[in-house]
Amino acid sequence: MGRSEATYFRVAGTHTNVGTSEETTLQLPVADSPTVWLLVSFHYVQTGGTGNNYAHRLGQTAAWTSEDINERLGYSSSTVDEPINDVFATPIPCLVAADGKLYFRPGFDSSSDNDGNYEFWFKKARGS
């Protein structure tokens, strides 16, 4: 019997001078049709700026409305002194359009001078 290897994909980047409504496009592999990717971990660290809090969000469509059906991850507001470094016991399914895009909002509470580093790890769902 053959062994099935999981396909993992890392999306990472840097924010520079981010304001309160910034939305970052995350690019996953392009497919012929929508694909399900499982979010297995997320890490964010503010590296500069004057924002005091952030509330991270991840959506399946551009410009989605917070807390609607397309929001796949939503954090409560927390102080920027507390970096996020989560590994999810139950991966979060994300339906990714054929163009391979998801949308991330760091959600800073103030200013437009916020800097940070982000890292997402996804695992391709079996059968996708």
N, C-alpha and C positions, 0 to 999 in steps of 0.2 A: 504494500500500500504506500502511495506517495505521501510526502509530507507537505502541507500547505504553509507557505510562508506569508506572513502578513506584509502588507505594503504600508509603510509609514512615510509621512511627508512632513517636513518642517517648514514653517513660514515664520521668518523673523525680520525685524527691521528696527529702524530708529525714527523717533519723532523729534522734530526740531521746530520750536516756536509754534506749538499746538495751542489752539484756543478751546473754547467751551463746546463748540459744535463740530469739531473735526471728525471726518469719517475716512478711514483708511481702507483701501481695497486690498484684500488678501488674495493672491493668485495661487490656486491649486492646479494640478494637472487638468488640461482640457480633455473632455470626453465627447463621445458622439451624442450623448444624451445626459440628462441629469444623473448625477452620481451621489451616493450617500457616503459621506466621510464621517468618521466618529472622532470628535474632539476628545483627546485623551489627556492633554495637559496644556496649561497656560501659565505664562510667566510675564510679569510687567514690573519695571522698576523706573521710577521717576529719577532723572539724572540732573535736572535743573529746572528753574522756573519758580514762579511765586504762587502757583495754585496750591491750595491747602488740602483739598480732597479730590478724589476721583471715584467714578462709578462706571466701570467697564461694561461694555455691551457688544454682542456679536449678533449680526443679522444675516439672513439668507438673501435679502434683496437690498438694493441701494435705497437709501432714504426711508427705510422702514420706520414705523411708529413704535416708540418704546412700549414694551409689554404687549405687542400684537403677535399674531401667529408666526411671523417671520423672525422674531427674536429668539435666538437659541441659547444665549447666555446673558445673564444680567446680574451684576453685582450691586449690592447696596453701597452707598457712599462710605468710603473709608479714608482715613488720613493717608497722604502720600508718603508718610514716614514708614508705612507698612507695605513693603513690596508684596505683590501677589505671586505665589509660587504653588499652584494647585495641580495635583494629579488626581483625576477623577476616578473614583472606584467604579462608577458606571459611566462609560463614555457617553458623550452627548451627540446624538445624530444630527447631522447638518445635511440638508438636501442642497447640493451644489449644482447650479445650472450648467449647461453644456459649456459655457464660457469659463468655468472653473473659478468663479469669484464668490467670495464672502466679504462682509463689510464689518469693520471693527471701529468702535468709538471708545477712545480712552476716557471720555467723560470728565474732564477737569472742571472744577467748579468756578474758576475765575482766571483771568489774565489770558494773554496770547503768547506767552514766552515759555511755555512748559516743554520740557524735553524728556524723553524716555526711551527705553528699549523694550521691545515686545518679542515674545516667542510663543508660537502655537505648535503643538504636535498633533497630527491627525493620523488616523488609521483607516484605510479604505475598508468599507463594510464588505463582507463576503457576498458575492453575487452582484456587486455593483460594477 
